[in-house]
Amino acid sequence: MNRSRKIVKPTRREDRAIRRGMRADPDTYEATAAEFAQMRPLRGRPKGSGRKVRLTVRLDRDVVDHFRATGQGWQTRLNDALVRVVSRART
């Protein structure tokens, strides 16, 4: 498997169009050389709270289907529902 990627630089015309678009967008700007020097690449997943544990658990299909149907973030919502059940059981 060839993992090398060919980088195609924009033409001068494309580069000018990109820069015009950047100048027209109030939410972006071109970073200075000093800002580029301070940048560090992000690697891997963001660090979590350290409170969660990875495990394998078997759940009823209808439970999983219900939470998956709610879209992205369904696992977090499932965790939140379980946290509510545990907190009610403690009181």
C-alpha positions, 0 to 999 in steps of 0.5 A: 500500500502506497501511503505517500501523498502527492501535494499539489500546490495551487497556481498563482491564480488559485492562490490569489483567489484563496487570499481574496476569500480569506480577506473577505471572511471576517472569521479568518486571517493569514497567520504571521511567520511568528504565529506559524513558528509557535504552532505545534501539530496536534497528535491523537485524541484530546486528553479526556477527564481520566474518569472513564474506563474502556470496557466491552458490554453487551446491551439489548439491541433496542437500547442501542438502536434507540441511542444511535437513532439520536445521532452523533454523540449517542454514546455520551448520551447513553453514559449520561443516562446511566449516570442519572440512574446511578445518582438516583440509586445512591439517594 
